[in-house]
Protein backbone atom coordinates (compact mmCIF):
# COMPACT_ATOMS: atom_id res chain seq x y z
CA UNK A 1 0.00 0.00 0.00
CA UNK A 2 1.34 3.43 -0.97
CA UNK A 3 2.08 5.62 2.03
CA UNK A 4 0.18 8.89 2.24
CA UNK A 5 2.24 12.02 1.72
CA UNK A 6 2.59 14.25 4.79
CA UNK A 7 3.55 17.90 5.21
CA UNK A 8 6.16 19.02 7.72
CA UNK A 9 3.40 20.20 10.05
CA UNK A 10 1.72 16.80 9.85
CA UNK A 11 4.95 14.88 10.49
CA UNK A 12 5.84 17.02 13.52
CA UNK A 13 2.25 17.14 14.75
CA UNK A 14 2.02 13.34 14.68
CA UNK A 15 4.90 12.96 17.18
CA UNK A 16 3.43 11.16 20.20
CA UNK A 17 4.81 10.15 23.61
CA UNK A 18 6.44 6.70 23.53
CA UNK A 19 5.90 4.10 26.22
CA UNK A 20 9.67 3.70 26.62
CA UNK A 21 10.22 7.45 26.85
CA UNK A 22 10.70 10.08 24.21
CA UNK A 23 8.39 10.29 21.21
CA UNK A 24 7.36 8.13 18.32
CA UNK A 25 7.31 9.58 14.82
CA UNK A 26 7.12 8.43 11.23
CA UNK A 27 9.22 9.43 8.23
CA UNK A 28 6.84 9.15 5.25
CA UNK A 29 7.99 8.22 1.76
CA UNK A 30 7.68 11.78 0.44
CA UNK A 31 10.42 12.85 2.88
CA UNK A 32 12.94 10.19 1.86
CA UNK A 33 16.40 10.84 0.43
CA UNK A 34 17.46 7.55 -1.07
CA UNK A 35 17.29 4.88 1.63
CA UNK A 36 17.13 7.33 4.54
CA UNK A 37 14.99 10.21 5.64
CA UNK A 38 15.95 13.69 4.47
CA UNK A 39 18.50 15.13 6.92
CA UNK A 40 16.69 18.43 7.36
CA UNK A 41 13.53 16.61 8.46
CA UNK A 42 15.28 14.32 10.95
CA UNK A 43 17.22 17.28 12.37
CA UNK A 44 13.93 19.17 12.75
CA UNK A 45 12.35 16.23 14.59
CA UNK A 46 15.31 16.07 16.96
CA UNK A 47 14.96 19.78 17.68
CA UNK A 48 11.22 19.42 18.25
CA UNK A 49 11.94 16.72 20.85
CA UNK A 50 14.42 19.05 22.59
CA UNK A 51 11.84 21.85 22.68
CA UNK A 52 9.22 19.51 24.14
CA UNK A 53 11.64 18.20 26.76
CA UNK A 54 12.54 21.60 28.24
CA UNK A 55 9.86 24.29 28.41
CA UNK A 56 10.66 28.00 27.98
CA UNK A 57 14.07 27.55 26.42
CA UNK A 58 16.01 30.64 25.28
CA UNK A 59 16.70 31.01 21.54
CA UNK A 60 18.59 28.27 19.70
CA UNK A 61 22.18 29.36 19.10
CA UNK A 62 23.98 26.25 17.87
CA UNK A 63 23.26 22.76 16.55
CA UNK A 64 25.74 19.92 15.99
CA UNK A 65 24.16 17.04 14.11
CA UNK A 66 25.67 13.67 13.21
CA UNK A 67 23.92 11.55 10.59
CA UNK A 68 24.87 8.16 12.01
CA UNK A 69 22.77 5.71 10.02
CA UNK A 70 19.66 5.31 7.84
CA UNK A 71 16.24 6.24 9.22
CA UNK A 72 12.93 5.40 7.56
CA UNK A 73 9.36 4.64 8.56
CA UNK A 74 8.68 4.41 12.29
CA UNK A 75 11.31 6.01 14.53
CA UNK A 76 11.73 7.02 18.18
CA UNK A 77 13.11 10.42 19.21
CA UNK A 78 14.76 10.93 22.61
CA UNK A 79 16.03 14.12 24.25
CA UNK A 80 17.67 14.92 27.58
CA UNK A 81 19.23 17.92 29.26
CA UNK A 82 23.02 17.73 29.62
CA UNK A 83 23.38 21.01 31.47
CA UNK A 84 21.11 23.93 32.27
CA UNK A 85 22.95 27.02 33.47
CA UNK A 86 21.97 30.62 34.00
CA UNK A 87 22.55 31.58 30.36
CA UNK A 88 22.85 28.39 28.31
CA UNK A 89 21.09 25.03 28.15
CA UNK A 90 22.63 22.03 26.38
CA UNK A 91 20.19 19.38 25.15
CA UNK A 92 21.14 16.07 23.55
CA UNK A 93 18.72 14.43 21.11
CA UNK A 94 18.91 11.04 19.42
CA UNK A 95 16.73 9.38 16.80
CA UNK A 96 16.50 5.59 16.79
CA UNK A 97 15.32 3.39 13.94
CA UNK A 98 12.55 0.85 14.48
CA UNK A 99 15.32 -1.71 15.10
CA UNK A 100 16.68 0.47 17.92
CA UNK A 101 19.87 1.63 16.18
CA UNK A 102 20.91 5.27 16.51
CA UNK A 103 20.42 7.06 13.19
CA UNK A 104 20.94 10.66 14.30
CA UNK A 105 22.79 12.21 17.23
CA UNK A 106 22.42 15.93 17.95
CA UNK A 107 23.54 18.53 20.47
CA UNK A 108 21.51 21.75 20.70
CA UNK A 109 22.65 24.84 22.58
CA UNK A 110 20.02 27.37 23.67
CA UNK A 111 21.37 30.67 24.99
CA UNK A 112 20.01 33.94 26.31
CA UNK A 113 21.06 37.19 24.68
CA UNK A 114 23.08 39.67 26.68
CA UNK A 115 24.53 43.18 26.18
CA UNK A 116 27.87 43.31 24.38
CA UNK A 117 30.26 45.94 23.08
CA UNK A 118 30.58 43.88 19.87
CA UNK A 119 27.84 44.39 17.27
CA UNK A 120 28.80 43.15 13.82
CA UNK A 121 27.18 41.40 10.91
CA UNK A 122 28.27 40.99 7.33
CA UNK A 123 26.70 42.93 4.46
CA UNK A 124 23.28 41.75 3.27
CA UNK A 125 23.38 39.12 0.53
CA UNK A 126 20.58 39.87 -1.91
CA UNK A 127 20.88 38.75 -5.53
CA UNK A 128 19.35 41.03 -8.13
CA UNK A 129 16.42 38.74 -8.83
CA UNK A 130 13.57 38.01 -6.46
CA UNK A 131 12.21 34.50 -5.81
CA UNK A 132 10.02 33.07 -8.52
CA UNK A 133 12.10 34.02 -11.54
CA UNK A 134 13.74 30.80 -12.69
CA UNK A 135 12.72 27.38 -11.35
CA UNK A 136 15.22 24.62 -10.75
CA UNK A 137 15.21 21.90 -13.41
CA UNK A 138 16.99 18.85 -12.04
CA UNK A 139 19.27 17.05 -14.56
CA UNK A 140 18.41 13.69 -12.94
CA UNK A 141 15.50 12.32 -10.94
CA UNK A 142 15.62 14.29 -7.66
CA UNK A 143 15.17 12.71 -4.20
CA UNK A 144 11.56 12.40 -3.00
CA UNK A 145 11.90 15.07 -0.30
CA UNK A 146 12.52 17.84 -2.85
CA UNK A 147 8.83 17.70 -3.77
CA UNK A 148 8.09 19.46 -0.47
CA UNK A 149 10.00 22.60 -1.55
CA UNK A 150 9.96 25.33 -4.18
CA UNK A 151 13.43 25.96 -5.63
CA UNK A 152 14.43 29.05 -7.61
CA UNK A 153 17.88 29.81 -8.92
CA UNK A 154 19.17 33.03 -7.34
CA UNK A 155 21.80 33.68 -10.01
CA UNK A 156 20.37 32.60 -13.38
CA UNK A 157 22.83 32.66 -16.22
CA UNK A 158 25.86 32.11 -14.00
CA UNK A 159 28.06 29.28 -15.31
CA UNK A 160 28.04 26.51 -12.72
CA UNK A 161 29.70 23.64 -14.56
CA UNK A 162 33.02 23.96 -12.72
CA UNK A 163 31.97 26.07 -9.77
CA UNK A 164 31.26 24.12 -6.57
CA UNK A 165 28.87 26.82 -5.40
CA UNK A 166 25.07 26.82 -5.19
CA UNK A 167 22.77 29.77 -4.41
CA UNK A 168 19.00 29.22 -4.40
CA UNK A 169 15.81 30.66 -2.99
CA UNK A 170 13.93 27.84 -1.25
CA UNK A 171 10.68 27.57 0.67
CA UNK A 172 8.40 24.83 1.95
CA UNK A 173 5.28 24.43 -0.17
CA UNK A 174 2.97 23.71 2.76
CA UNK A 175 2.04 26.09 5.58
CA UNK A 176 4.19 25.97 8.72
CA UNK A 177 2.54 28.58 10.96
CA UNK A 178 1.99 26.07 13.77
CA UNK A 179 5.67 25.13 14.02
CA UNK A 180 8.58 26.68 15.90
CA UNK A 181 10.52 28.86 13.41
CA UNK A 182 13.80 27.11 14.20
CA UNK A 183 12.21 23.73 13.40
CA UNK A 184 11.16 25.15 10.02
CA UNK A 185 14.62 26.61 9.42
CA UNK A 186 16.35 23.28 10.14
CA UNK A 187 13.91 21.46 7.88
CA UNK A 188 14.68 23.89 5.06
CA UNK A 189 18.39 24.49 5.59
CA UNK A 190 19.65 21.18 4.18
CA UNK A 191 17.51 21.21 1.03
CA UNK A 192 20.34 21.96 -1.42
CA UNK A 193 22.42 19.11 -2.86
CA UNK A 194 26.12 19.09 -1.86
CA UNK A 195 27.93 21.75 -3.88
CA UNK A 196 30.69 19.30 -4.79
CA UNK A 197 28.23 17.28 -6.89
CA UNK A 198 28.53 20.02 -9.53
CA UNK A 199 32.04 18.70 -10.19
CA UNK A 200 31.11 15.02 -10.55
CA UNK A 201 31.90 13.39 -13.89
CA UNK A 202 29.83 10.28 -13.21
CA UNK A 203 26.50 9.68 -11.49
CA UNK A 204 26.33 8.53 -7.89
CA UNK A 205 24.86 9.41 -4.52
CA UNK A 206 26.18 11.58 -1.73
CA UNK A 207 25.55 11.27 2.01
CA UNK A 208 25.82 13.93 4.72
CA UNK A 209 28.08 12.90 7.60
CA UNK A 210 27.55 15.84 9.92
CA UNK A 211 26.07 19.34 9.97
CA UNK A 212 27.05 22.16 12.33
CA UNK A 213 25.00 25.37 12.45
CA UNK A 214 25.33 28.63 14.35
CA UNK A 215 22.29 30.90 14.52
CA UNK A 216 21.99 34.66 14.81
CA UNK A 217 20.57 35.86 18.16
CA UNK A 218 17.36 37.19 16.61
CA UNK A 219 14.49 34.77 15.84
CA UNK A 220 14.48 33.75 12.16
CA UNK A 221 11.87 35.76 10.23
CA UNK A 222 11.34 36.02 6.47
CA UNK A 223 8.64 36.97 3.96
CA UNK A 224 6.38 34.40 2.29
CA UNK A 225 8.50 31.54 3.61
CA UNK A 226 11.48 32.26 1.33
CA UNK A 227 15.05 31.57 2.48
CA UNK A 228 18.21 32.14 0.49
CA UNK A 229 20.53 29.12 0.81
CA UNK A 230 24.15 28.90 -0.26
CA UNK A 231 26.54 25.93 -0.27
CA UNK A 232 30.19 26.30 -1.27
CA UNK A 233 32.66 23.41 -1.33
CA UNK A 234 36.03 23.87 0.40
CA UNK A 235 37.50 20.71 -1.10
CA UNK A 236 36.34 17.39 -2.56
CA UNK A 237 38.68 14.44 -3.00
CA UNK A 238 38.98 10.72 -2.29
CA UNK A 239 35.27 10.33 -1.60
CA UNK A 240 34.86 13.17 0.88
CA UNK A 241 34.10 16.87 0.80
CA UNK A 242 33.69 19.80 3.16
CA UNK A 243 31.40 22.72 2.48
CA UNK A 244 30.33 25.97 4.09
CA UNK A 245 26.65 26.88 4.08
CA UNK A 246 24.62 29.98 4.82
CA UNK A 247 20.98 30.92 5.25
CA UNK A 248 19.65 34.45 4.64
CA UNK A 249 16.12 35.81 4.96
CA UNK A 250 14.19 37.64 2.24
CA UNK A 251 15.89 40.93 3.12
CA UNK A 252 19.36 39.42 2.74
CA UNK A 253 20.12 39.29 6.47
CA UNK A 254 22.05 36.17 7.47
CA UNK A 255 20.25 34.07 10.07
CA UNK A 256 22.57 31.04 10.17
CA UNK A 257 26.03 29.91 9.10
CA UNK A 258 27.01 26.27 8.82
CA UNK A 259 29.57 23.66 7.80
CA UNK A 260 28.94 20.16 6.55
CA UNK A 261 30.97 17.05 5.79
CA UNK A 262 29.71 14.92 2.90
CA UNK A 263 30.64 11.42 1.68
CA UNK A 264 30.72 11.13 -2.12
CA UNK A 265 29.99 7.94 -4.07
CA UNK A 266 30.35 9.41 -7.55
N, C-alpha and C positions, 0 to 999 in steps of 0.2 A: 504494500500500500504506500502511495506517495505521501510524504510528510507535508503537512500544511506549512506554507511560508509564514514567518512571523516577523514583525517589526522589532526594532530595538526595544521600544516601550513594552511590547508584549513579552519578549524574552526576559527582560529585567523584572517586569511585573509578575511573571510566573514563578520567580524564585520563592521557595517555600521552606519553612524550618524543617530540618532533617532530624529524624529520631536519634541519630548518633551525634548530633551537634552540627552546627553550621547550617547550610541551606542546600536544597536540591535545585537543580536547574537543568535545562535542556538546550543543547546547541542544535537548532534545526538545519536542514539541508541547505537552505538558502543563505546560511552564514558560514558555509564550509569553504576552506582554502586547501584544495587537494584532499588529503586524508585527515586533516585536522581542522578544527574551528579557526576562523579568522582571528589573528592575534589581537586586533583592536577590540573585538567583542569579548574575548576571554579576559583581557586586561580590565575592561569595563565591569565585567561581572565580579572580578576580584575586588575592585574598588567599591562597588556597591555593597559587598559583604563587609568591607572595612567600615563603611559609613553606617551600616546597620548595627555593627558591633559596638561602636562607641558613639553615643549621642553628642550633639553639639560640638563637633570637632571644628577647630580653626581651619582656614583655607588649606587646600592641598598645595604643597610646595615642591615635592619631589616624589618620583616613582622609579623604582628599579625592578624590572620585570625580566624573569628568566623563562624562556619557552622550553620546558624540560622534555616534553613528550607529546604525542598526539592526543587530542581531546575531541570527542564526537558524541552525539546523542546525550544520554543522561550523565550528568556530572554532579559532584558535590563540592561546594565552596566553603572553605573554613577561613576564619580570621581570628586573630588574637592580638592583644596589646603587648608590645615588648617593653615599652616605657612610656609613661605619661608624666611629663614635667610641667613646669609653669608655662613654658612657651611652646614646646614641641611635643607631639605625640607620634610615636613610631608604632605602626600596625603591620603585622605580617599577615599575608593572605596566601592560601594555597588552593589550587583546584585539582581535584582527583577525578580520574576516569571512573567509569562504572566498574572496572576491575580493581580499583583502589590505588592505582599508580599515580604519582604526582605528575601532572602535565604542565602546571604553571606555578611558579613561586615568585611572590612579589613582596616588596617592602615599600610602604607608603609613609611619607613624612608630612604631617600636618603642623603648621606653624603660625603663630600669631604674628601680625605685623607690629612694628615698633618704630619709633622715630629714629632717623639716621641722618648724618651729615652728608651721606652719599646718595645722590639721586641722579641716575644715569640710565638711559635707554638708547638703543641704536636708532638711526633714522627710519621712518616708516618705509615699508616695502610695499609699494602699490604699483603693479604693472599698468600700462596705459589702457588696457582693455578691461572692462567690467565682466563679471561672470555672465555666462550665457551666450558668448560670442562664437566659440568654436568647440564643439563636443569632441570628446576623446573617441577615436576609432581604434579599437584594439587590433593589432596585427594577427593575434592568435586568439583562440577561445579563452576568455578571461575566467578567473575563479568565480564560483557562484556568489560569493559575498559582494562582489562589485555591483550586483544588481540592486543593492540597497542604497547606492549612492549616485548622485549626479557628478560627472567629471567634466571640467572645461579647462582647456589649455590656456594658461595665463600668458604665454609668449608665443602666439601662433606665428609661423614663418621662421622661427629660429631653428637653425640646423641642429639636430640632436643625435645624428648618427654616431659621432665619436665623442659626444659630451656626456659624461656620467652625471647628469644634472637634470632633475625634474622639477617643474613648477606648475601646479594646477590649483584651480579653485575646486573645492569639493564640498558637498553637503549631503546629509541624509535625506532620502526622499520622503520618509514618513515623519510625522510630527513627533517632537520629543519634549514637549512642554512639561510633562509630568516627571521628567528625570533631572537628577542633579547635573548642572552644567559640566562638571569635571568628568562625569561618567560619559556624557555625550562627546566631550573633547577626546577622551581616550579611545572611544569607539571609532572616531573619525580619523584620528591622527596617524594611524598605520595603514591608511587606505591606498597609498601609492605603492607601486612595485619597487623593489630595490633599484636604486639608480644604476648600479653596476650592470644590470641586465641589458642596458642600452648598448653595452660593449660586447655582448655575447655573439659568437659566430655560429653557434649551433643551439638548437632548442633544448630546454631542460628546466627543471624547477629550481626554486630557491627557497630557503627556510630561515626565518629569523631565529637567532640564538638568544639574543637579549635586547632590551630596549630600556634606555635610561632617559628620563625626562625631568626637566626643571621648569617650574611654572612661575609666571609673574605673580606678584602679590595680589593684584586685583582679580576679582572673579572674571572668568572668560565670557565676554559678551560680543556678539556680532549681529549683523543684519541679515534677515531672511535665511539664517542657518549656514551661510557661506563662510568657509575657512580657506585661507591660502596656505597650501602645504608645499614645502620644498625638501627634496632629498638630494644630497650631493656626496658622491663617493670620494673617500680619502684614498683608498687603494683597493685593488681586487686582484688576487693572485692565488694560485694553488688551492682553489676551492673555497676561499674565504674573502670577505670584504668588510670594510668599515665605512660607515656613512654618517654624516651629520644631517640633522633634520630640524626643521623649524615650522612653527604654526603661527600665522598672523590672522587677525580679524579683518572684517570688511573695510576698515579704515587704514589698514596697513600697520597696525600696532602689534608687535610680537607678544604672544601670550604664552609661548612655550618654546624651549630649545631642547634638542635631544641628540642622542647618539645611538647607533644600532650596529650590531654585528650580525652578518648574514652568511650562511653557508650556501655555496653555489654548486649546482649539479649540472652545469651547462658548459 
